[in-house]
Amino acid sequence: MGKGPQALISYLQTNKIWVLLLFIIVAGRVWLASYIPVMEFTEARYAEIARKAFVLDQWIPLWYRDDQPFWGKPPLAFWSTTLSYYVFGVSELATRLPSILYTAATMLVISCWLRLLDRTALILPVCFVYSSFFMVLQSAGTILTDPLMTLCTTTVMLAFWQCLAQEKPPVGWSILLWSCLGIGLLTKGPVVLVLCGLPCGVWALTQGRFLKAFRNTWFLPGIVLMLLIASPWYYLQEQRTPGFLEYFLIGEHFYRFTEPGWEGDLYGAAKDQPIGMIWLFLLIGLLPWLFIILWELIFRRDKLFAKALAVEKPLSVYLGLWLLMPTLFFTFAGNIIPTYVIPMLPSAAILLVMATTLRPAQIQWLGFVFAVFFFVLLLTAYEFYFKSHKYNQKPVIDEYHRLNKLDPGPLHYTGAETFSFVFYGGGVATHGRVWPDSGSPNTKYIAVRDMWIKSFEPRLKPRCTKQMQQGDVSFWYCPSINKNGGDDSQ
């Protein structure tokens, strides 16, 4: 099949049913992203950071709390969500829409690469595999930095391959490569250089193309372009919040990976994973296709190896290094989480389709069934567990807004801020163990954690009435004394 656009159009027209099923997968993820509330911990925290930027109209610096700048990540993924708020307003779908678009764009980049490789027939099978990895489906409907990071790394890997595919490649491939590395620096930081630099460098070295890579990628001008894209934000962030560069470059990119249980993390407890845990995370990232791989290894081993060996060696080695080199790099790191493997999954999808003995139609049906299964699993987990869980504070805020329209009054939340509560409350509540309005005769509302309910009960009864229970939080309505004839001295 040819490489031209007409060949791609003809391929898609011939496979309309599969294009429709792929669209259904995307539509299903969009619906779930709009239906499930933003909950603790990471997603609510990131959504609130983006909401603050939207409300304050301040893009540099981003704010973790009202008095604390956010140093944990570069801004680009958060800016994307803030821009989405400007266009669509603050909502669940607007919060997650950038991640959905970045995931779809990653599949588009993979498709373009396969077309350039004259493997147009693999486009739909690879897209079905990639879009049905459970970790990809989860991250696609969540506000995270990983979907944008994966788009950057996938584009870099495509551009690097194209730079070395010709003796004198168009300079546009080099511009694309270094631009995406600059964008990666603004998405998750210097780790993008590891995720792409390790596999590209090792591949060029083992293939005897190191000098060609240096020349064809316009290495030195490319570094300048990358820094021109990324360095202005790093400079402004340090100027406006001194200490950022030391924390982010040394703390987040050295101590985080070399000191298990690193205590300098400003945004939650550091992880202390055992050595080699990244390999287990990679196996989890391959779900549910890991079961297909194991089935073929057990029952179709000879055919699988024969087909895998038939893939041209430079390409298979390149894809294999893309998958394995970053994993090897993180082998001895303790402070890691499962999403670290997401940028390697495009290569896994391509390798799986190239090596499997399954026919394209079988792969596509399995991908659709796996995706539907994930949607059912996610919806069931929400309806029967997370809907009433303490991580979901939207019902409390919704009840407050409903009652507040009938009888306006301030809202207080006992204890430290929870980001789900702050995000949905839009900053309307006060927080802390001290109830600032407890002596007021006017209408007031309070959300009390169960751990403190006994100490608050004398001030709640008999004036206040419990309206609902959400997880470990009870929500109370305290009408003004004039309305219930009570006494606020309780």
Salt bridges, closest charged atoms under 4 A:
GLU43 OE2 - ARG96 NE 2.65
GLU48 OE1 - ARG51 NE 2.71
GLU48 OE2 - LYS52 NZ 2.65
ASP66 OD1 - LYS52 NZ 3.98
GLU92 OE2 - LYS394 NZ 2.94
ASP146 OD1 - LYS188 NZ 2.56
GLU167 OE2 - LYS212 NZ 3.37
GLU252 OE1 - ARG256 NE 2.68
ASP265 OD2 - ARG256 NH2 2.80
GLU296 OE2 - ARG300 NH1 3.96
GLU312 OE1 - ARG119 NH2 2.63
GLU383 OE1 - LYS387 NZ 3.28
GLU399 OE2 - ARG402 NH2 2.75
ASP407 OD1 - LYS483 NZ 3.05
GLU417 OE1 - ARG65 NH1 2.95
GLU457 OE2 - LYS461 NZ 4.00
ASP472 OD2 - ARG449 NE 2.99
ASP488 OD1 - LYS444 NZ 3.48
ASP488 OD1 - ARG463 NH1 2.14
